């Protein structure tokens, strides 16, 4: 419990730092969000009318006062209103979040399946040339840009082969190509870590001891190798979640999906600072939550961590009895 509370405190500190950095970076960017939204004198608005709009939105107040108002609003669930549309940012996020969640979860699931398939064939394939060939795939996948892969998938799978329609697709069909484009770059580093971890675990002395006791290859794989090789892969999987968020911006823009990524692209183009602030904090919260879950899974997957925790707590119980 103390470890969990300490990690929660660190997560809250990270969120506060992310919020503060985002607020001041957006505030000091050149340009004017009100002019970007309503135009200047060329559209008939006088400087006094523009100042009145800024006053109604609180942009005329000191920076620290604006920071405190925005921070207290975020703590109470009020993310403000979009300077571009005037809609509630909370309502915009609630409408866009399911689309992005479906895309990221599907893409991550495909990435995990692809990474495990590559690692399994690269480590236990029937032919040496096949194992060596599959080991070259992760470096190739890492070098493929998401936007290029998305364009190629549209051209080949939709326009040339007609496998997946891009016009009036079903909800399932519209997830296929974006998820595939998002999963390939994510699967590459995950597969590399898995292959390397499996090689290191198979070289450990305890594997030779278990094999000498008569254990089969399948027993070694499922009961000894994978369990120990999962920890580095779990670490990199939590870190790769940030790549999913960044890739969703490009993928949703190319495929025209209405999600968090598309909303971010429009907010950047229109200098919609309340939306950008909310998106950054939401992304940071998701990233911190995923890595917190990964940290909590470590003792579950690795008994050595549980024994270390018990070893640290044992002297205190003995001292109490003494």
PyMOL commands that set and color helices and strands:
alter all, ss='L'
color gray80, all
select helices_A, chain A and resi 2-27+33-38+41-43+47-57+63-75+89-124+128-135+137-142+146-160+173-202+205-212+217-239+241-255+260-270+273-301+303-321
alter helices_A, ss='H'
color red, helices_A
deselect
rebuild
show_as cartoon
